[in-house]
Amino acid sequence: MLKKIIHIFFLPCSKATLLMEKRNAKSISPKENWQLSMHVKICKWCKAYQKKVEILDSILKKKWFEEEEVDINTAEIQSFKDKVFRKLDF
């Protein structure tokens, strides 16, 4: 119950994940950065999502810049996405 209240005051999960993706593409405002960091501290699902985003981003950067052969496990990625979407339904 407390986590749901905190999500309402700080940032909903849908907005948090959007900010994570936005931060990878370009910079976000200091206010958004603070809200995102507060949200990630209280939400284990978004914290896990953030780690996955960072891993995927690093893999894609290696693939793009170094033309290195990278094996991406699509089943694991889809499983993670499904878990996040189920959690976002509350």
Backbone as a printed PyTorch tensor [residue, N CA C, xyz], in Angstrom:
tensor([[[  0.8290,  -1.1940,   0.0000],
         [  0.0000,   0.0000,   0.0000],
         [  0.8750,   1.2590,   0.0000]],

        [[  1.8990,   1.2570,   0.8380],
         [  2.7910,   2.4130,   0.9110],
         [  3.4940,   2.6490,  -0.4200]],

        [[  3.9050,   1.5630,  -1.0790],
         [  4.5910,   1.7100,  -2.3650],
         [  3.6740,   2.3230,  -3.4140]],

        [[  2.3960,   1.9470,  -3.4030],
         [  1.4560,   2.5220,  -4.3640],
         [  1.2910,   4.0180,  -4.1260]],

        [[  1.2290,   4.4250,  -2.8750],
         [  1.1080,   5.8500,  -2.5490],
         [  2.3540,   6.6030,  -2.9990]],

        [[  3.5170,   6.0150,  -2.7310],
         [  4.7750,   6.6560,  -3.1300],
         [  4.8670,   6.7520,  -4.6450]],

        [[  4.4000,   5.7260,  -5.3710],
         [  4.4110,   5.7620,  -6.8290],
         [  3.5780,   6.9320,  -7.3370]],

        [[  2.4730,   7.1890,  -6.6670],
         [  1.6050,   8.2830,  -7.0940],
         [  2.3020,   9.6290,  -6.8870]],

        [[  2.9620,   9.8080,  -5.7500],
         [  3.6050,  11.0810,  -5.4620],
         [  4.8810,  11.3090,  -6.2580]],

        [[  5.6870,  10.2840,  -6.4170],
         [  6.9510,  10.4600,  -7.1230],
         [  6.7840,  10.3370,  -8.6310]],

        [[  6.3720,   9.1690,  -9.0860],
         [  6.3300,   8.9120, -10.5190],
         [  5.6880,   7.5490, -10.7450]],

        [[  4.7540,   7.4160, -11.6830],
         [  4.2300,   6.0820, -11.9850],
         [  5.2560,   5.2800, -12.7980]],

        [[  5.1300,   3.9720, -12.7690],
         [  6.0860,   3.1010, -13.4720],
         [  6.1210,   3.3950, -14.9720]],

        [[  4.9740,   3.6680, -15.5590],
         [  4.9450,   3.9330, -16.9970],
         [  5.7740,   5.1670, -17.3520]],

        [[  5.7100,   6.1850, -16.5400],
         [  6.4940,   7.4020, -16.7690],
         [  7.9810,   7.1400, -16.4840]],

        [[  8.2640,   6.3370, -15.4710],
         [  9.6470,   6.0240, -15.1240],
         [ 10.3510,   5.2890, -16.2640]],

        [[  9.6910,   4.3050, -16.8350],
         [ 10.3140,   3.5620, -17.9340],
         [ 10.4950,   4.4530, -19.1580]],

        [[  9.5490,   5.3440, -19.3910],
         [  9.6800,   6.2870, -20.4950],
         [ 10.8920,   7.1950, -20.2830]],

        [[ 11.0720,   7.6660, -19.0620],
         [ 12.2260,   8.5250, -18.7570],
         [ 13.5450,   7.7750, -18.9000]],

        [[ 13.5530,   6.4890, -18.5560],
         [ 14.7750,   5.6940, -18.7290],
         [ 15.1800,   5.6390, -20.1970]],

        [[ 14.2010,   5.3890, -21.0440],
         [ 14.4780,   5.3220, -22.4790],
         [ 14.8710,   6.6990, -23.0190]],

        [[ 14.1810,   7.7240, -22.5410],
         [ 14.4890,   9.0880, -22.9780],
         [ 15.9010,   9.4810, -22.5650]],

        [[ 16.3110,   9.0940, -21.3520],
         [ 17.6450,   9.4180, -20.8530],
         [ 18.7260,   8.7520, -21.7060]],

        [[ 18.4500,   7.5610, -22.2120],
         [ 19.4240,   6.8920, -23.0730],
         [ 19.5530,   7.5820, -24.4240]],

        [[ 18.4460,   8.1500, -24.9150],
         [ 18.4640,   8.7970, -26.2190],
         [ 19.0110,  10.2170, -26.1450]],

        [[ 18.6440,  10.9480, -25.1060],
         [ 19.1100,  12.3160, -24.9170],
         [ 19.0560,  12.6470, -23.4340]],

        [[ 19.4080,  13.8510, -23.0660],
         [ 19.4110,  14.1970, -21.6410],
         [ 18.0100,  14.5500, -21.1560]],

        [[ 17.8040,  14.3540, -19.8600],
         [ 16.5370,  14.7230, -19.2440],
         [ 16.8030,  15.8420, -18.2440]],

        [[ 15.7360,  16.5270, -17.8590],
         [ 15.8910,  17.6610, -16.9470],
         [ 16.3260,  17.1770, -15.5590]],

        [[ 16.9160,  18.0540, -14.7640],
         [ 17.3050,  17.6690, -13.4000],
         [ 16.1160,  17.1910, -12.5590]],

        [[ 14.9600,  17.8080, -12.7500],
         [ 13.7620,  17.3960, -12.0120],
         [ 13.3700,  15.9660, -12.3860]],

        [[ 13.3660,  15.6890, -13.6970],
         [ 13.0270,  14.3390, -14.1530],
         [ 14.0540,  13.3260, -13.6570]],

        [[ 15.3110,  13.7090, -13.6640],
         [ 16.3680,  12.8180, -13.1920],
         [ 16.1760,  12.4900, -11.7080]],

        [[ 15.8370,  13.4990, -10.9050],
         [ 15.5880,  13.2910,  -9.4770],
         [ 14.3780,  12.3810,  -9.2650]],

        [[ 13.2900,  12.6670,  -9.9810],
         [ 12.0850,  11.8380,  -9.8500],
         [ 12.3890,  10.3890, -10.2220]],

        [[ 13.1220,  10.2050, -11.2980],
         [ 13.4600,   8.8590, -11.7420],
         [ 14.3290,   8.1460, -10.7080]],

        [[ 15.3070,   8.8280, -10.1680],
         [ 16.1770,   8.1810,  -9.1770],
         [ 15.3990,   7.8080,  -7.9140]],

        [[ 14.4670,   8.6530,  -7.4960],
         [ 13.6370,   8.3410,  -6.3280],
         [ 12.7330,   7.1390,  -6.6140]],

        [[ 12.1800,   7.1090,  -7.8070],
         [ 11.2950,   6.0060,  -8.1730],
         [ 12.0580,   4.6810,  -8.2040]],

        [[ 13.2350,   4.6910,  -8.8140],
         [ 14.0380,   3.4650,  -8.9420],
         [ 14.4610,   2.9510,  -7.5680]],

        [[ 14.6520,   3.8420,  -6.6180],
         [ 15.0270,   3.4160,  -5.2640],
         [ 13.9120,   2.6510,  -4.5610]],

        [[ 12.6580,   2.9220,  -4.9070],
         [ 11.5410,   2.2620,  -4.2190],
         [ 10.8880,   1.1540,  -5.0330]],

        [[ 11.1340,   1.1070,  -6.3220],
         [ 10.4420,   0.1380,  -7.1870],
         [ 11.4280,  -0.9080,  -7.7160]],

        [[ 11.2960,  -2.1230,  -7.2280],
         [ 12.2410,  -3.1640,  -7.6440],
         [ 12.0550,  -3.5410,  -9.1110]],

        [[ 10.8480,  -3.4030,  -9.6360],
         [ 10.6010,  -3.7570, -11.0360],
         [ 11.2700,  -2.7520, -11.9760]],

        [[ 11.1700,  -1.4980, -11.6480],
         [ 11.8080,  -0.4780, -12.4880],
         [ 13.3330,  -0.5140, -12.3480]],

        [[ 13.7980,  -0.8810, -11.1750],
         [ 15.2390,  -1.0280, -10.9880],
         [ 15.7680,  -2.1590, -11.8820]],

        [[ 15.0310,  -3.2600, -11.9280],
         [ 15.4220,  -4.3750, -12.8000],
         [ 15.3220,  -3.9670, -14.2690]],

        [[ 14.2740,  -3.2210, -14.6020],
         [ 14.1120,  -2.7500, -15.9770],
         [ 15.2720,  -1.8340, -16.3690]],

        [[ 15.6760,  -0.9610, -15.4580],
         [ 16.7850,  -0.0510, -15.7290],
         [ 18.0690,  -0.8230, -16.0030]],

        [[ 18.3140,  -1.8820, -15.2450],
         [ 19.5060,  -2.7030, -15.4800],
         [ 19.4560,  -3.3460, -16.8590]],

        [[ 18.2750,  -3.8500, -17.2270],
         [ 18.1220,  -4.4670, -18.5550],
         [ 18.3360,  -3.4390, -19.6610]],

        [[ 17.8120,  -2.2360, -19.4720],
         [ 17.9930,  -1.1800, -20.4700],
         [ 19.4740,  -0.8720, -20.6390]],

        [[ 20.1950,  -0.7850, -19.5390],
         [ 21.6300,  -0.4940, -19.6130],
         [ 22.3820,  -1.6120, -20.3260]],

        [[ 22.0230,  -2.8570, -20.0350],
         [ 22.6730,  -3.9990, -20.6930],
         [ 22.3880,  -3.9860, -22.1870]],

        [[ 21.1160,  -3.8100, -22.5400],
         [ 20.7500,  -3.7880, -23.9570],
         [ 21.4150,  -2.6240, -24.6830]],

        [[ 21.4750,  -1.4800, -24.0370],
         [ 22.1000,  -0.3160, -24.6470],
         [ 23.5820,  -0.5720, -24.9110]],

        [[ 24.2630,  -1.1810, -23.9480],
         [ 25.6890,  -1.4660, -24.1510],
         [ 25.9020,  -2.5020, -25.2600]],

        [[ 25.0290,  -3.4960, -25.3260],
         [ 25.1320,  -4.5050, -26.3930],
         [ 24.9160,  -3.8610, -27.7530]],

        [[ 23.8920,  -3.0060, -27.8290],
         [ 23.6020,  -2.3630, -29.1110],
         [ 24.7080,  -1.3990, -29.5250]],

        [[ 25.3030,  -0.7070, -28.5670],
         [ 26.4180,   0.1900, -28.8960],
         [ 27.6070,  -0.6060, -29.4140]],

        [[ 27.8980,  -1.7470, -28.7750],
         [ 28.9900,  -2.6010, -29.2600],
         [ 28.6910,  -3.0790, -30.6750]],

        [[ 27.4680,  -3.5130, -30.8790],
         [ 27.0600,  -4.0280, -32.1870],
         [ 27.1640,  -2.9360, -33.2470]],

        [[ 26.7390,  -1.7490, -32.8990],
         [ 26.7180,  -0.6490, -33.8600],
         [ 28.1110,  -0.1260, -34.1690]],

        [[ 28.9210,   0.1040, -33.1350],
         [ 30.2100,   0.7420, -33.3370],
         [ 31.3420,  -0.2280, -33.6440]],

        [[ 31.3020,  -1.4130, -33.0940],
         [ 32.4100,  -2.3350, -33.2620],
         [ 32.1080,  -3.4550, -34.2490]],

        [[ 30.8500,  -3.5370, -34.6860],
         [ 30.4420,  -4.6070, -35.5940],
         [ 30.8360,  -5.9730, -35.0490]],

        [[ 30.6790,  -6.1230, -33.7390],
         [ 31.0130,  -7.3540, -33.0440],
         [ 29.8030,  -8.2890, -33.0930]],

        [[ 30.0460,  -9.5570, -33.1950],
         [ 28.9690, -10.5330, -33.1900],
         [ 28.4510, -10.7030, -31.7590]],

        [[ 27.1630, -10.3850, -31.5210],
         [ 26.5700, -10.4430, -30.1950],
         [ 25.3350, -11.3330, -30.2470]],

        [[ 25.2640, -12.2680, -29.3130],
         [ 24.1180, -13.1680, -29.2400],
         [ 23.1060, -12.5930, -28.2490]],

        [[ 21.9290, -12.2060, -28.7390],
         [ 20.8890, -11.6360, -27.8880],
         [ 19.8150, -12.7000, -27.6790]],

        [[ 19.5470, -13.0110, -26.4170],
         [ 18.5460, -14.0050, -26.0740],
         [ 17.1710, -13.3410, -26.0750]],

        [[ 16.4420, -13.4740, -27.1740],
         [ 15.1500, -12.7950, -27.3120],
         [ 14.0930, -13.3780, -26.3820]],

        [[ 14.1860, -14.6460, -26.0590],
         [ 13.2050, -15.2500, -25.1530],
         [ 13.3050, -14.6340, -23.7580]],

        [[ 14.5150, -14.3920, -23.2800],
         [ 14.7040, -13.7800, -21.9660],
         [ 14.1860, -12.3430, -21.9580]],

        [[ 14.4360, -11.6220, -23.0370],
         [ 13.9650, -10.2370, -23.1290],
         [ 12.4470, -10.1970, -23.1310]],

        [[ 11.8090, -11.0700, -23.8970],
         [ 10.3510, -11.0940, -23.9550],
         [  9.7580, -11.5030, -22.6140]],

        [[ 10.3730, -12.4420, -21.9370],
         [  9.9140, -12.8560, -20.6120],
         [  9.9740, -11.6920, -19.6310]],

        [[ 11.0480, -10.9330, -19.6850],
         [ 11.1840,  -9.7730, -18.8010],
         [ 10.1170,  -8.7260, -19.1140]],

        [[  9.8810,  -8.4630, -20.3980],
         [  8.8550,  -7.4930, -20.7820],
         [  7.4820,  -7.9190, -20.2680]],

        [[  7.1640,  -9.2040, -20.4010],
         [  5.8750,  -9.7130, -19.9260],
         [  5.7200,  -9.5160, -18.4260]],

        [[  6.7720,  -9.7800, -17.6650],
         [  6.7240,  -9.5940, -16.2160],
         [  6.4890,  -8.1330, -15.8580]],

        [[  7.1620,  -7.2320, -16.5520],
         [  6.9990,  -5.8030, -16.2790],
         [  5.5800,  -5.3630, -16.6030]],

        [[  5.0470,  -5.7920, -17.7410],
         [  3.6840,  -5.4010, -18.1100],
         [  2.6550,  -5.9390, -17.1430]],

        [[  2.8490,  -7.1680, -16.6580],
         [  1.9210,  -7.7160, -15.6540],
         [  1.9820,  -6.9040, -14.3630]],

        [[  3.1800,  -6.4880, -13.9690],
         [  3.3320,  -5.7070, -12.7560],
         [  2.7200,  -4.3130, -12.9150]],

        [[  2.8120,  -3.7390, -14.0960],
         [  2.2610,  -2.4100, -14.3200],
         [  0.7370,  -2.3940, -14.2710]],

        [[  0.1140,  -3.5360, -14.4560],
         [ -1.3510,  -3.5980, -14.3930],
         [ -1.8720,  -3.4050, -12.9780]],

        [[ -1.0090,  -3.6120, -11.9940],
         [ -1.3570,  -3.5140, -10.5720],
         [ -2.5410,  -4.3990, -10.3260]]])
